[in-house]
């Protein structure tokens, strides 16, 4: 039994306190000598045991005389706290029984426990159970978990100096922050070969992140039932947290984030992370990825590595987007189409047909002057180049990330992790809920499994749930479209021709713009509401499927959530880009959404094109999501924990313990990184799928991500409890999602340039129909003529203000005029433009895909120097293990030689010599 609960005897305590208060040198010397002897006894494994030390008089006094409670060590100041469990004793006998059984089973595994009474806590009601994993437990589970540890310092030189490297000095961090530990060759730990590894100090050989990972592995599988009982489902700390037996379980931060630890043995890595990484003033500095990995584990380290690399690559896309937008601004005066629309003699003389039934009047073309200028900023020749560039950029980003990821896999000892750790990552929930057992053909051991019938039934229910929610999204989008159709008439009746009513507003807000902005805002609110509910549904149905491994669980949840989010966020943009204005009909033969009886006429595009409306939709949804995400991530946790942090800063270290400070922080759940990845991948979709409509999207994403990195870093270092370290060799299913989005983005941008933008019709007119290779007359050419007297009464406006000043109106299409033998049918120019659009799509897709696949083939996924290092390490492992076994065998043979009879000495010597020659190191 290694629990420490005893208290000091009062008379001894008074004597030692008196000695301390009087600054007695002898008393302090004796106390120091006692603590040194205690440490040496524990390190050597000999002398007094843990339980015996607790009974010594000096041990309790040492606990009480330790002035600093802001520590990560037990009361003896030697054993490190690897995990903390907190609970409130509410006199529930069932909970007390569970805790007794659970803690007794923890001690049976070899863990050492120490309880802090509620009288010592600040709220006077919370107990804290501190857990320490001794060396024997660490080596046992390091062997089980196949943890890689160093056996030789790396002899491979680092990269060569880069020319003009001094230019990057302002962006670099100190070397001890970037590389907190030397570079080693590593191998899987084997408890039978401890002398093979570089074990200089047993207390620091396993870093705190590895220690808390091992302890959590034990906690997740430790039962809380008696040995004679059969309640096998009563297992693991997660169930104890869910039923309220414990209120929290977490590893400790090593110090306060704004102040180094007073104990020299404490690394103060949290302080270094906050000072050099989490502050916003460090936004231009590189990230200390090795320190992040060492403190938080590889899984969180991979996330920040990916986010940092993505942000770096966004810089190039943002620069090209700004250049494209600048071209649109500089070519402002060369836009003849907008000049003709704004010209009182041209645009002012063209009467357009009503855009809706009854409520919409005839209107002058020059009322859309402002929107045509705005459209030119994003719909110009530079946009085509930018769309092609982004198709190549996304390939470069994914390919270079593979190389960066491969380098991290090697540097962080993750090369063989996935294959060898798959079975070790089995979820405790799977082991508990799957009562069926079968023989594993590989390991020849009985393992839990889910029957095929149960698996199929769960899959069908899960699929039906996902389909239902996606259908609900589609229904909401249809509702928003109905809103757009219905409210357009209302806006049109209010915001009429600017020459007649509401001149101040009507000059800047057209019915199209008002409808688009309000519909986008409503759609954004619907998106947020559906997200709130679906997140809980997705987690529930994924839990119901009972995935076997943690990786499988995250991949399934990832696919469900992304599929939902894809439809939720992008469906409105797809509608504006590919459906709005494409199925309108023409005066007298208009198309209606639910039939003519619904009186909901399909929307038309502005004469300047639908691209500006797609830009509006994209900006509102993308920027709104980023702002809402930053508010959730930064402001809400800041407001929630401001008071707790304030109390922590102003409480002396001997009054506010480290475990109490961490207990009031937010819990970083298992799916914490999932939401971070999801946010960034949704953003990635915005800047790739629809980037042709808004070249400034990468710039907005870059600004957001610079803030996102520091906000996430600030949250991890100041607002969250220290997460349990976990391994991951890559970004998981998100990699495949990014590849799919990259391929789809080429198609969507090609279709946007062909069917949403007016670029192709303008090019056809310029080279086939324009006079003197000029765009003069394009506006008149792009508008067809319809005879007003032929418009049915249901389509005519209630207010015929045109007063018979004209007998015809214009509409956006390529059809023959009235009186022509083929009146109101498509002209040959329409078919020429359609052919040009299809040709453009085919050419652009093939060009971009050829370049993408060529670049992917040209850039190897694994850098050549990383391949050489991996081969070098594997060779050294084999060589060193061979030499180690040879030396071990020599020692065994030498020992047996000394114990054999003299008559056999000659024969044994010959055998020893022959065997040594055969086993010489390679």
Buried (B, 14 or more C-beta within 10 A) or exposed (E): EBBBEEEBEEEBBEEBBEBBEEEBEEBEEBBEEBBEEBBEBBEEEEEBEBEEBBEEEBBBBBBBBBEBBBBBBBBBBBBBBBBBBBBBEEEEEEBBBBBEBBBBBBBEBBBBBBBBEBEBBBEEEBBBBBBBBBBEBBBBBBBEBBBBBBBBEBEEEEEEEEEEEEEEEEEEBEEEBBBBEEBBBBBBBBEEBBEBBBBEEBEEBBBBBBBBBBBBBBBBBBBBBEEEEEEEBBBBBBBBBEEBBBBBBBBBBBBBBBBBBEBEEBBBBBBBBBBBBBBEEBEEBBBBBBBBBBBBBBBBBBBBBBBBBBBBBBBBBBEBBBBBBEBBEEBEEEBBBBBBBBBEEBBBEBBBBBBBBBBBBBBBBBBBBBBBBBBBBBBBBBBBBBBBBBBBBBBBBBBBBBBBBBBBBBBBBBBBBBEEBBEBBBBBBBBBEBEEEEEEEEEEEEBBBBEEEBEEEBEEEBEEBBEEBBEBBEEBBBEBBBBBBBBBBBBBBBBBBBEEEEEEEBEEBBBBBBBBBBBBEBBBEBBEEBBEEBBEBBBEBBEEBBBBBBBBBBBBBBBBBBBBBBBBBBBBBBBBBBBBBBEBBBBEEBEBBEEEEEBBBBBBBBBBBBBBBBBBBBBBBBBBBBEEBBEEBBEEBBEEBEEBBEBBEEBEBEEBBBBBBBBBBBEBEEBBBBBBBBBBBBBBBBBBBBBBBBBBBBBBBBBBBBBBBBBBBBBBBBBBBBBBBBBBBBBBBBBEBBBEBBBBBBBBBBBBBBBBBBBBBBBBBEEEBBEEEEBBBBBBBBBBBBBBEEBEEEBBBEBEEBEEEEEBBBBBBBBBEBEEEEBBEBBEBBEBBBEBBEEBBEEBBEBBBEBBEEBBEEBBEBBEEBEEBBEBBBEBBEEBBBBBEBBEBBEEBEEEBEEEEEEEEEEBEEEBEEEEEEBEEE
